[in-house]
Amino acid sequence: MALCHNRARFTPRVSRGEASYFCCHVMDYVVSFLSIEFGLCFTLFFIVYWSLCWSVRLQNVLLLAASYALVASFSFNSLYILLGYSALVYLLGLVGERYPGRRFSYLLVLLLVLGCFYLFKYQEFFVGGVQGALASAGLDVSLPVLEVLVPIGLSFYAFHSVSYLVSINRREMPLASPFDLALYLAFFPSLIAGPVNRASHMLAQIRTSGIREVLEPQRALGLIALAVVKLFFCSAWLASEWVDPVFETPGSYSPEQILLSVYGYSFLIYFNFSGYTNLVTGIALLLGFRLPENFNAPYAAHNLKEFWGRWHISLSLFIRDYVYIPLGGNRQGVWRGNLNMLLAMLVSGLWHGASINFIIWGALHGIGLALYKASTYILPQPMRWPGAGLAARLLTFHYVAFAWIFFRSASLDEAVDMLAGIGGLSLDGLFSSTGLLLLVSVLYVAVYPQLLVLLRQFFAATTRLPWQLYPIPLGLFVSLVIFASQSGVPGFIYASF
């Protein structure tokens, strides 16, 4: 697999804004699971993998070798870091098993994760902040910054390690063998951009005593086909036509076009990330593994709390269980609960990248969640007047879209330029051709739940067909979508994190 995957440079599809997420060193390449090379390689791997179906142990050995080969194909330094990190996690697991529930055990886990994040992702951001603060006080100090490459998958296998070590400390599961732990941390379908796997769920599948089998082959192939549509067609087209040109030079576009690009990015990041999730979920099913659900119609949410129950579900649950609840949750009153919620969302923002924009994005969601919680005290029951549900969904969507401006912009100045441009909206502009596209976008959000029902019914109907009939029509369909889409291999936005 090391020689077969495609290394696609960051293009406008993973634009300057996304590429700037790395603070220590910009990731110049992103492994693509959508390249022809990877497809051919995975087909060969799939054949060899299932020829070993009589031995789960040998299948696991092949999985680990493939996962390490994929990491090494990005850079050998990434592989060395992953190996060293896995060894440290195993040692900390031994400590947690010997001294379960001790405060120093949790402190060691925290030091490991925060130390790695600081060294590889946040060093330049924090050092720059300290130097800026000193400079404002009249002290010109140059602090050292190590030039390091951000190892691929760090943000996800670090979170996986937290799930494992906390579970060991809580005696929720037995200690894993070094091999099983290594595979859990390196499992290639979820290594690059998630989802965030819980240790108890994933390790149970790794060390199963039974014989593995392909899980739901019709659904797996259908998810892969759906991913191709979302990534090659929807995400790539939105990026090139609506989003990237406007975010690069907002001053060259009208207020209506800027607002349209914000709508476009809201759809783009959903299609891109959910498409990637569909892809790796399908791949995992073909290998006999189930990954956690990561999306459930997020733009059908009526409020921010519901949105975070539908968007990046595995990360939302992780932040809740390992950040919000340990901070005290809502056990210490309303104000402390809101503060804990804000801190948890700030952590979520900072996890996405070391920049003020991500911190603002996290703060906006934290404040929005606090305001929603306050509104439930004022209006304990949802409003029942006609159209209330639609109004709530549109309000939630626009708040989320507003926050996406900071998430997507390469700098705070660019985000301010986008907001200033939108501030120039006029009635005349809204009655233009661009205004018509804005109306279509809003209508799409309005009828989104109904479209989703139809899509799920269609998907359920297709999965009832014999899986042997799938490859030829799906192959023709996927080829048609790729032919009709933008040229090149689309990148995964969340691979940048």
Secondary structure as UniProt FT lines:
FT   TURN            2..4
FT   STRAND          6..9
FT   HELIX           12..14
FT   HELIX           16..19
FT   TURN            20..21
FT   STRAND          29..32
FT   TURN            33..34
FT   HELIX           36..51
FT   TURN            52..54
FT   HELIX           56..74
FT   HELIX           76..98
FT   TURN            100..101
FT   HELIX           103..117
FT   HELIX           118..122
FT   HELIX           123..136
FT   TURN            137..138
FT   TURN            152..153
FT   HELIX           154..169
FT   TURN            170..171
FT   HELIX           178..186
FT   HELIX           188..190
FT   TURN            191..193
FT   HELIX           199..206
FT   HELIX           217..228
FT   HELIX           229..235
FT   HELIX           236..238
FT   HELIX           239..243
FT   HELIX           244..248
FT   HELIX           250..252
FT   HELIX           255..286
FT   TURN            287..288
FT   HELIX           298..300
FT   HELIX           304..308
FT   TURN            309..310
FT   HELIX           313..319
FT   HELIX           320..324
FT   TURN            325..332
FT   HELIX           334..352
FT   HELIX           356..378
FT   TURN            386..387
FT   HELIX           388..408
FT   HELIX           412..422
FT   TURN            423..424
FT   HELIX           427..430
FT   HELIX           433..463
FT   HELIX           467..469
FT   HELIX           471..484
FT   HELIX           493..496
//
